[in-house]
Amino acid sequence: MMMPTLHIRLLGDFSLIYNDRQVTSLNTTRLQSLFAYLVLHRDVPQQRQHLAFLFWPDTTESQARNNLRQLLHQLRQALPAVEQFLSADAHLLHWHPVTPCHLDVAEFEQTLTLADETARRNDQHALQDALEQADNLYRGALLPGCYDEWILPERERLRQRHWQVLEHLLRLFEGQGDHVSAIRYAQRLLALDPLSEDLSRRLMRLFTLNNDRASALRVYHTCVTTLQRELGVEPDPATREAYERLMQQETPVIPARVHQPLLAAIPTLTGRKLEWKDLQNAWHGAITAGPHFVLVTGEAGIGKSRLAEDFLLWASQQGAVTAKTRSYAAEGQLSLAPVTDWLRSAGLRAQLRQLDAVWLTEVARILPELFAEQPGLPHYESVTEYGQRQRFFEALARAILVTSQPLLLLIDDLQWCDQETLEWLHFLLRFDPTARLLVVGCAREEELPPHHPLRTFLLHLRNSMRVTEITLQPLDAAETAKLASQVAKRELDTGSVMHLYHETGGYPLFVVVEMVRADLGRAPASLLEADHPHGQPPLDDARTLPPRVHAVLVGRLLQLSASARAFVELAATIGRE
C-alpha cells in the first residue's frame, strides 16, 4: 500500500493536506515556524543544539533545549504522521528525503530552474509557460504571519525571485507586442512598488501603445499623488517629460466600452481586506442596481485617501470612467469647486461636446472656457428663481452622466465641502435611477460635529437610496510590520516593529513617514545596532516633521480648548520619561 502524500503550502499562508484531508492542528505560529524550517532544510540533518539556539536565542541552553523538546512533542501530537517524514534522536532531526511530499516552495524553485534552462535554449514559448507557472505557484510571501529571524532572508529571497518572474514576463510580452498582457504585468509590478517611477513610465508607454491615452494620463496623476503623499516629492524629469509628450498628442482617444476588462490584482493595501470588499460590493451594486454613495471616515493619517485612490485605479482598470477631486479648508465657501474639477478631468471633459447647447450654456457657469471653444454658445442668465437653479443642477448632472461607461467619482476631505456641492450631490444621486454611478467620499471623523452639513446630507440620502459607510481603524502590530517592511523593502526585526507600532499607533501615514525619515531603505537589517548602542532606534533621530504631518498635528491641536492645549504643551515638555 502506498504511503499517503503530504501536501505542504507555505507561500501566502500555511496549509497541510495529508491523506486528502486538511490538517488544522498545527495552529500556532511557533509550531508552523519549526515545521517550515525543517521542511525547507530537509536536505541537511539539523542538530538539536542549533535549532534550540535559533528559536530561543535569549534563553539558557538547557531551557532552549527543553523548549525544543516540548515543541517537538506538540508537533507529534498535532500531526502523528510526522514520524513517517521526520526522524529524531538525541542529537539530530532529519527529514526523510524519500517520503512522498509536495512542497509549494520546492515546486516554485523547480519551475524557476526549468525557466532558466528554457531561456538558455532560447525557447520563448516554453520560457513563457514556465514563468507563468512559477507566477501561479507564488501565492504570496513565505509564512506571512511569522516574524522569526531565520525566515526573513528566505522570505525576501523568494519575493525577489517572484519579482524577477513578473519583470521577465513583462519584457516578454513587450517584445511580442502584446500590450494588453504587458499592461497586466506592469500593473502588478507597480502595485508591489507604487513609488517606482520607472514602472509608472513603462505603464504610461504601454497604455499609449494600446491607444488608451486616458489611462496613461491616469497613471501619471496616480504617480504624482503617490509621490507627494508618501514622500513629499515631485516626479523626476523623465516622468514629467513622458507626461508632457502625452499632453502634446492629438485629442485623447476615448476608449470604447471594454468587453473584457483587465483584471487588476487587488492593491497591496495592508489591513484593509474587508474595506476593499465593501467597496467592490458597492461598485457592483452601482453597476447592477443604480447610483450608490460610499462614505469612508477615519482620523487624519488613517489611510482614507490611499484606499479610495487605489480603488479608483482598480475601477479604471475595469473599464470605468473615473474622476477625483478634493475639498480644501480654505476654499470651503467656493461653491461647486469639486464639480468643476470633475468636469475638467480627462475622462469627462472631452465628452461634454455630446451635450445639447441648452445644457452646455448652464455648464459654462462653472466652465467659462466653453465659450472660447464654442463661440456660438448662448450666454446664460442670472439664477434668480428656483426653476433656474434646478435647470442648472440638471445640466451639471447631465454633464457628469453623459458617458455611457460606468462612472466612479471620488471626493476627498468631504468635511470641508461647500453646502451647494452637497445639495447638488444629493440631486445627482437621485437624478437617474438607472445610472451606473458610484460616488465615494472621504471625511475626517474628528471634524464632523453633530450638526455638520455632511451629517444632514447623509440623513436625507439614507431615506432615498443605499449608502455604505466605512470607518477605518488603525493597523494592528502585525499590519504595521507588514506596511513598514513594504516601505523599507525588507523585513524588520521584532523590536523595531514594536517600537514603530508604539510610536505611530498604527496610523499608516505616520508609519510611512517614520520609515522614510529613518531612511530604512538603506539602513542595516536591525534598527537596534552599533550606531545606537543604547537600543534607541533611529526613528527618533529626525527633529523635523514633514509639512503634511505637521499640518495634521497642528489642525488637531487647534481643535482643543485652551486648557487642553496647555495640558498638551506641558506633556510635550515633560516627554515620555
N, C-alpha and C positions, 0 to 999 in steps of 0.2 A: 504494500500500500504506500502510495506517495505521500511524503510529508507536506502538509498544507503550506502555502506560500504566505510570507509576512509582507504586507504592503505598507511601506513607511513614507509618509509625506511630511516634509519639514519646511517646504517653501510655501510661504503665505500663511500657513497655520500648521498645527501639529495634528496628525491623524494616523491611526494604526488600524489596519484591517487584517484579521487573522482568521483563516478558515471561513472566509467570506462573511465575517461578522465584524462590526465596528467595535474596537476596544476603547472604552471610555474611562477605564480605571486609572490610567496614567494622567491624572488631572491636576498635578501640581507643577509649577514652573521648574523647581529644582529636580524633580524626578524626570521630567521631559528633557532637561538640560543634560543630565548624566546619560540618559539613553541616547540622545543625539550625539554626544561626544563619542560614546563607544562605537556607534554605528558609522560615524564619519571617519573614525580612525580604526576601522575594522581590519585593516591590513597589518597593523602593528600591535603586538601584545602590550597592554598597559599595566604598569606597576601600580600597585595599590598606594604606595607611598606618594607617587607622583599625582595620582588622582586626588588623594586626600589634601595635599598641599594646594592643588589647583582650585579645588572647590571651597576650601576653608583656609585660606592663607593667613587669616588673622587669629587662628586658634592654635593651641599647642598641638604637637604631632599626635599625641595619644588621643586627644579629643577629636582631631580631624579624622583619624583612622576609625574611631568609634562612630562618628557621623557617617562615614562611608559605609560601614557595615550595616548601619540602620537603613540607609538609603537603598542598598542592595537588597535588604530584606523586603523593603516596601516594593521594590521592583519585581521581586519574585512573587509577592502576594498579588500585585496588580496584574501581572502577566505570567502565569505559571509556565506557559510555553517558552519563556525566555531561556530556560535551561537547554532547550534544543538549539539555541542560537549562540549562547554565551557560556563559556567555561570559566570557572573561577577556582583559584586555590589560595593559599595563604599569602602569595606574593603577586600574582598576576591575574588579570582579566583579559580574555581573548575572545573575539567574535569569530565563530566558525565560518570560514570562507566558502564552504561547500553547501551550506544550507540554503534552501530557496528563499530569496529575499529580494524584493523590488524597492529600491530607494530612489525617490524622485531627484535628489541631488546628483546621484551617480548617473541616472539617465540623462539629465541635463548636460553633464560634463562629457558623457559619451557622445551625445549628439553634437557638441561643440568640436570634439575630435574629428567626427565624421565631416563636419563642415570645413575644418582645416584641410582635410585630405582632398575633398572635392575642389576646394579653392586652388590647391597645388596642381590639380589636374585641369584646372580652368573649365570645369563642368558647371556652367552657370545655372542650369535647371536643377541639378542635384544640390548645388550650394543653396539656392533659394529654398528648396524643400527642407534641407537640414536646418537652416536658420529659422524658418517658420515653425518647425517642430520644436526647436530649442525655446523659441519665444512662448509657445504654448505650454511647455513644461515649467517655465519660470512663472509661478503663480503669485509670487510676492517675496518679501525679504525672508531670510533664513530665521526661523523661530522668532517672529517679530515681538513676542511678549517676553523674551528672555534677554537679560542685560548682564549676564555673567561675562567676565573679562575675556574668557577664551573664545567666545563666539563672535566678538566684534570684528576682528580682522577677517574671519572667514565669511561673515555676512557681507562685509564691504567688498571682498574679492568677488563673490558671486554677483553682487549688484553691478559691479563694474563689467563683469563678463556679459551680463544681460544688456547693459547699456551698449556694449560693443555690437551685440547682436542687432539691436534696433538701428544703430548707426549704419551697420553694414547693409541691412535691408533697405534703409533709406537710400543709400548710394546705389544699390542695385536697381531700384525702381526709378530713380532719377536717370540712370544710364539708359534704361529701357524706354524712357519717355512716358512711363505710366504715372502720370501726375496725380491721379486720384489715390493710388496706393502710396505713393511717396508722401502725399499730404497727410495721410493717416498716420504714418510712422513719424513724420516731423511733429505732428500734434502730440503724439505720445511722448516723444523726447522732450518737447517744450513743457509738457505737463510735469515731467520729472525735474526739469530745471527751468522754472519760469523766468529766471534772471539772465538766461543766455541770450544775448543779442545776436550772436551768430545764428542760433536756431530760429530766432524771430525773422531775421533777414532771409534765411533759406525758405521759411514757410511763406513769407511775402512773395518771394520769387516764384514759388510753386503755384500759389493761387493765381498770380498774374499769368503764368504759362497756361493755366487751366481756364483762362478767360473769366476770372472771378476777381475783378479789381476791388469790389466792395469788401470781400473777405480779407484781401491783402491789406487794405486800409485798417480794417478792424484789428488785424494782428499788430500793426504798428501802434495803434492807440492803446491796445492792451499792454504792449511792451512799455510804452511811456508811463502809463498809470502804475504798472507794477514796479518799475524802477523808482518812480517818485515815492510810492507808498512804502516800499521795503527798504530802499537805500537813500532816498532823498537826493537822487542824482538825475541828470538828463541823459538821453541816449547818446552814444558816441557818434562821431561824424559820419561813419559808414552807414549807420542805421538811418540818420537823418537824410543822407544823400539818397538812399533807397526810397525813402518816403517822398522826397522831392521829385524823383523820377516818376513815381506813380502819379503825383499830382499834375505833372506836365503832360500826361497822356490825354487822349481824347475823352469825350463824355463817357462816364463809367458804364460798364456793362451791367445791366440789371439781370441777374440770372433768372432763368425760368424756374417754375416750381420744381423742386427737387423730388423726383420719384423714389430714388434710392439714396437717401442722405448718408453722408459719412457718419459712422457711429463712433463718436468720440469717447475715449476712455474717461471714466469719472476722474476729475482732477484729484491731485494728491492732497486733498484737504484733510487736515488732522482733526479727528474727533468730531466730525460733522456728518456722519453717515445718515443719521435719522433726519437731520435737517435737509440734507441733499435729497433724500427720498421724498420728503414733504414737498419740496419744490418741484420735483419731477411729477408727483401726483397732481399738483396744482396745474402744471403745464399741460398734462394730458387731459385734465378736466376742462381747461380753457379751449383746447382744440376740439373736444367732442361735445361739450355742453354749453359753451358760450363764455363770456367775459368772467374773469376771476381776478381777485385782488389778494396779494400777499403782503403782509407787514412783518419785516424782520426787525426785532428790537434787541437791545442789549446795551451795555455801557460802552463808552468810547474805548477803542482798542481791542474789543472782544472779537472782531473779525467779520462784522456785518458786510462791509464793502467787499472784502475778499470773496466771501461766499456768494454774494449777489453777482459780482462781476465774472466769477468763474462760471456761474450758471448762465449768465448772458452769453459767454463764449460757447458753452455747450449747446445752447439753443440755436445759435447762429450756425453751428456745425450740423444741426438737424434740418437746415433749410429755412429757418425763421428769419424774418426781418427784425433787427434789434436796434434799439436806441437807448442812450443813457444820458442822465443829467444829474445835477445835484443842486440843492439849495444852500445858500450862504447866510450866516447870521447877519452880516452887514447889508444883505440885499433882501431881507425879509419882506419889505414893503414894495419890492419891484414886481408888479403884477405880471403873472404868466411867463416869467423868465424861463422856468423849466420847459414849458410847452414850446417856447421859441427854440430852445436848444434841441428838443426832439425833432422839430420840423426841419432844422438845418442839418440834421445828421445825414450821413451818406445814404443810408437805406431808405429814407423818406423824401429827401429833398428833390431828387430827380423825378419822383412820381407825381409831384404836385401839378405838373402840366396836364395831368388827366382830369383835373377838376374843371367844372364849368366856371365861366368868368364871374358869375354872381357870387360864387363861394370864394374864388381867388381874391376878389375885392375885399372880402371880410378878413381873409387870412393876411392880407397886406397890412392890416393894422399892426401886426407884430412882426411881419416880414416886409418892410418897406422896399427892399431891393427888388421885389416882384414888379414894381412899377418901372424900374430901369430895364428889366428883362422883357417886359411886355408893355411897351409904351401906350398901347390902345386900351389898357385895362381901365375900366371906370373907377373913379375915386369914391371912397366910402363917405358916408355921412356920420356925424357925431352920434354916439349911442346915448339917447335921451329917454328911451322908453324900454319897458320890459321886453316887448316883442323884438326890438332891435338887438338887445343883449342876447336873447335866445337864438336869434339868427346867427349872431357872431359865434356863440358857443357851438351851434350846429356846424358852422363852416369849419371850425377847428377840429371837431370830431370827424367830419368827412375827410379832412386833410390827413389826419392820423390814420384813418381806416381805409384809405384809398388803395393800399396794397392788397393784392389777392393772396399773399402768403400769410401764414401765422405770424403774429406780432407780439414781441416782448418789449415792454417799456420798463426801464429802471429809473427810479429817482432816489438818490441818496440824501441823507440828512433831512429827512422829511419833517423833522421837528421845527425846521426854520422856513418851511414852505409858506408862501403867502396865501391869504384867505381865498382869493379869486381862483388860484390854481386848484385848491382843494374843492371848491364848488364846481369847477369845470371837470375835474376828475370824476366826481360823482355823476355828472351829466354824461361823460364819455362812457362810463361803465354800464350805464342804463340805455345808451342811445341805440345800440343794435344788439339784441339778444343773441343773434346768430354769429356775431363777430368772433373770430378766433384770436382772442386778446387776453394777455396776462400782463397785469401791472404789478411790479414789485417795488415796494417802498422800504427804505431802511431808516430807522429812527433811534435816537439815544433815549433809552427809557428814563434816565435820570433827568431829562429835560422835557418831560411830558407831565406837567401838573394836572390835577383832576379836571380843570376847566380849559385845557388846551384845545384849540380848534381841531387838531387831529383826532382827539377822542370823540368830539362831536361828529366829525366826518365818519368815523368807524361805526358809531352808534346808528347813524342813519343808513349806512351802507349795509350793515348786517341785516336790516329789516327787509332788504330787497334782493340780496344776492349772497353768494358764497364768499366768505372771507377766511383766509388761512393766516393764522398768527403764529410766528416762530420766534421764540425767545432764546437767545444764545447764552450759554453759561461758560465760565472759564474752563480751560482744559484741565484735566487731572494730571498727576505727576507723569504717568506713562505717556500721555499725549504731548505733554510739554517736552519730554525727552525726544519723542519722535520728530516734533517740529524743529527742535534745536539741532538735531542730527541732520535734518534736511538742509537747514541754513548753513551749517558748518561743513556739510558734505562728508561727514564721517561720524562714527559713533562716539558718544561721550561717556565718561565713567560715571558711576552711580553718584559719587559725592558731588560732582559738578552739576549733575542733573537736579539733585535735590536742592542744592544751593540756588540754582537758577529758578526752580519752581517757587521757592520761598521768596525770592527777590521779586518775581514778576506776578505771583498769584495766579499763574496760568493764563494771563492775558496775551493772546498771540502777538499783538503789536509790540508789547514790551519784551516778549521773548526774542522776537526778531531783532529789535533794537539792541538789546543786551548782547546778543551774539555778534552782531555787526560791530558794535563798539569794541568788543573784546578781540575782534579780528581773528575769530577762531578758525577761519578758513586756512590760516597759515600757522595756527598755534600748535603746540605739542598735543599728543594724544590725551594727556590729562591736564586739567586746569590747575591741579594742585602739584606743581613740580618745582624744580630747583629755583626758578625765578621768584617763587612765592614760598619760602621756607616755612613760614608760619601757617601755611594752609589757607591763606586768604586768596580766593580766586581772582583773576584779573577782571572779573565782571565789575568790581568796584573801582578799578583804576581810573576810568574816564571821569572827568569832573564836569563835563558839559552834557546837556541833553540835546538831541535833535530837535529842530524847531517844532515839528508836529507834536512830539511827546510833551514838550514844554507848554505848547498851547493847550493840550488836553488837560494837563495838571492845573494850569492857571484857570482854565474855564471851570474846573470843578471847585477850586478854592474860592472863586468869585461867588459861587452859589451859597457859600457858608455864611452864617451870621457872624457879626463882629466878634462875639465871644468865642465861637467855634474856631474862627481863623486865628485868634490869639492863642487858643489851646494848641492848634496845629503848629504854629510857629514855635511855641515852647517845646513841643515834642521833637520838632526838627532840630532844635538847638541841642537838646539832650542826646539825641541819636539813639542807637539801638543797644548800647552797652549799659 
